[in-house]
């Protein structure tokens, strides 16, 4: 390469770097929008508003929440993936993000169409039974399931949602066959479990906790690798001969592919600062979760692993969205 060409290439690279740095320095210069995959109400929406409140203060620009439910989170994901890659439109999603591209025949987006910005929180599901159930421990439930394959049903909030995936993983870890009943949300599944219409329910710990504390459900185990701090008397399923069993529900923010790395890094740092506040930690704990302090590479690695696990599970269990 001749010297003039080398100098021209170097100038182009330096100009690009300067432009990216300038964009990061001036970001944000207008309101930021967080598109949430669920309707108002519930932990995901509540967390989005907690983070938006903190970011508004830290960024000096309004951060607003827009709810766009539908198609298991696909509608919101599609909308954000098609938005300008400038950091002003973010997606708040959950485990749906990594499983939907393989669960749906056409999710309308691919895992690489959105870049990870920051994990916000994580928390376990709980395996619970009606208060008058003959099962008092998870081993009792699993033993009957082994003796009578396909006779015990468990309810979840729907096909492909975290509680369903936790149940599919439990069957594989314990080598049992359960019957899955998909509900339209955790509320109906928990209501039927309380009423005895379904013998087992797997739901987010925060959603089931009121009925557990009220004595209407018995918590047999949580799906975290260890006992969860807010429910120390409930054993982890991994304690019962399944040391590798673990399934956590997580919530995180994503941006359109092509968003400048410097903007993503800025957002990650500001979000982690919001989540580090003791008051925010307490509010997140009430939602049944624990805040995350992952940097961008760590969150990217988590997403890669979760996507690989989800894809394998969808294939092995022949799961299909209805």
N, C-alpha and C positions, 0 to 999 in steps of 0.2 A: 504494500500500500504506500502510495506516494505521500510525502509530507503534507501537501495541501489537503489530500483526502483525509489523512489522519487528523489534521487540525479541524476539518469540517465535522468529522464524526465526533470528536471530543467536544466541540462547541455544542453540537446537538444534544449530547448526553448531559452536559452541564446545564443547558437551557431547560431540559426536561426535569432534571433534579431541582432546579430553582423554582420551576412552576409548581411542582408537587409540594415543595417546602412552603411556598407562598400560600398555597391552598390550605395547608394544615395550619399555618399561622393565622389566617383570616377566618378559619372555620370555628364556630358557625356565624354566619352573617344574616341568618334568617331563621324562622322557627323550624324545629325538628319534629317529625311526625313518627310515632310508634304505632304500627298497625298490629293489633292483637288478634290471634286466630279464633278467639271465643267471644261470646256476647258479654255485655257488662254483668258483673257479679262473678264470684268464684275467685280462686287464688291467682290465676294467671292475670286476670284483669286488674285485681287489687295490686299485684306486684308491679304491673306496668305503670300504674298510677303513682306508686311509691317512688319508683325509679324516675319517672317523669318529673315529679316534684323536686327531687334532689338535683337532677340534671339541669332543670330550669335555673336553679340558683347558681350552680357551678359554671354553666356555659354562658349565662347572661342572655339567653334567648328562650322564648317559650318552647317547651317540649310538650306536645299534645298527644293524647291517646285516641286512636280511632279503632273501633271494634269492627271486624270484618269476619264474622263466623261463616261456616259453610264448608261442606265437602271435607270434613275432617281436618280443616286447616289449609286445604289446598287453595281456596279462593284468596286468602290473605297472602299466601306464599307466592302465588302467581302475580298478584298485584305488585308486591314489593320487588320481585325479580325483574319486572318490566319497568321499574321506576329508574330515574337517572341515578347513575352510580356516583353520587356526590356526598353521601353520608347524611342527607336530610330526610331520608325515608328508611325506617328500620322495621324489621319484622320481629315480633315477640312470639316465639313458637316453643314447642316442647318436643318430646320424643317423636311426635308426629312428623317432624321435619326429616328425620333419618329413615323412617319406615315407609312413609307414604309413596315415594317414588317406585318402590317395589310392590307395595300392597295394592295400589290402584293400577288399573290397566292404563290409565292416562292421568297422572297427577297434575299435568300441566306445568311442571317444573322439574328440574333435575337437581341432585344434591350439590352440584358445582355451580348452579345458577345464583347461589347466595353464599356470601363469605361469613364465617363466624366472627362476631364482634366481642361478645362477652357472655359467659354463663352467669346467670343471676342467682339461682338457687337450686337445691335438689332436696328430695325427701322420699321416703319409702311408701310403698303400698302396705296394706294390712290384710291378712287372711283372717276372716271373721265368720262366726256362725251365730244363729239365733241363740238367745239367752237360755232357752230350754233344750238346746241341742244335746244329743247323746255324746257328741265329741267335746272333750274338755281340753285336749292337747292336739297339736298338729300330728304327732306320731299316731294317735288313735285314728285320725282321719285318713292318713296315708295308708295305714295297715288295712283298713276296710276297703280302700280304693284298690289295693293290690289284690285282695281276696275277691272283690267283685268289680272287675274292670268295667268302666263305662256306665256305672249305676249312680254315681255321685255327680251332681251338677254344681258348677260355680257360675255366679253372675259377675259381669263386668260392665263397665260404662260403654262398651261398644267394641266392634272389631278393630284390632290394631292399636287401640289406646293402651297406655302404660299398664293398666290393671289387667287387661287381657294378655299382654305380652308376659307379665309377671306370672300369670297362671300357666301359660304355655311353657315357660322356662321351668316352673315348679314340676310340671309333669315329667319333663325330661330329666331333671335333677333327681327326682324321687323314683323314676321309672314306674309311673302310674298312668292310668287313663281316666281322665275326668271328662265330663260333658260341659261344653261352654255355652252359656246363654248370654247373648249380647243384648244389652239394654241401650236405651237412648239417654245416656248420662249416668253418673254415679248415683244421683238421687233416687231414681226408680229402682235401681239394683239394690240399694241399701234398704229401701222401704219394703221390697219383697223379701229380703233376708230377715228383717225384723218380724214380718208377718208369717214367716215360715214357708213362703211360696218357693223359695230357693234355699237349699240347705247350706250353701257356702257363698260368701261374697268376697271378692277381692276388690278393694277400692283404695283410693288415696287415704293415708292415715288421717289427714285433716278433715276429709269429708265424713269419714266413719266415726271419728272421735266423739261427737255429741251422743251418738247412740251407744257407744261403748261406755262412756262415762255415765250415761243414764241407765245402764244395766240392761239394755235391750239387745245388745250384741256382745258376744264373747270374742275377744281378740286372741287368736291362737298364735300368731307370729307376724313379725314385720319382715319386709323383703330387703332391708338394708343388711350389709355384711355383719354389723354388730347391732346391739340394742340401741334404739333411737333415744336421744337425750330426753325428749318430752314424754316418752313412755317407757321408762326403764324397767318396769315390771313385765313388759311384753317381750318374750324371747325372739331372737332373730331366727328365721327359718334355717339359716346355715348351722345353727347349733345342733340340729337333729340329723347328723350324718350327711349333710350336704355342704361341706365347707366352701365350695365354689359358687354356691347359689347366691345371687345378688341381682336385684333389679331396682334401679332408682328412677323416679320421675324427675326430670330436670326442666328448667325453663331458661331460655337464653335469647339474646338479640343477634340478628343477622342483618347484613346489608347487601345490596345488589352486587353481583360480580363486577369487578373493575373499580370498585370504590378504592381510592388511593390508600395505600398502606399506612401512610402517616395519619390520615383521618381516622382510620380504624383504630390505630394505636392510641390516638388522643381520646376517642370515645371509650375505649377499654379502660384507660387510666382514670377517666372521670367517673365511669360507672363503678369501678372498684372503690374509688374514694367515697361514693355515695353509700355503697354497701358496707363500708367499714364503720359507719356511724353506729354507735351503740343503740340509738333509738330505732334505726332502720333494722338492725339485727333482731331487736325485740319484736318488731312488727312482722318480720319475715317468719320468726319462730311461731307466732300465732297462726300463720298460714300453714304450719306443719312442715316447714323446711329450714334449711340452713343456707346462709349466703355463701357465694363462691368468691374466691379471689384468684381465679385462673387468669394468667396473661393470655394474649392472643394465641401463641403457639400451643399452649397447653389445652386451650379450648378446641383448637383445630384438631389436635390429636384425639381428644375425647370424641369429637364428632366423627372422625374417621373410624374409630373403633366401634362406636355405636351403630354407624351405618353398616359396617361389615357384619356385625352381629344380627342386626335387624334383617338384612337381606338374606342371610343364611337361615334365619328362623322362618321367614315367610316362605322360602323354598321348601324347607324340611317339613313344615307343618301344613303346607299347601294352603296358606291363608289367602283370602281374597276379600276385598272390600265389597259390601253389598250396596 
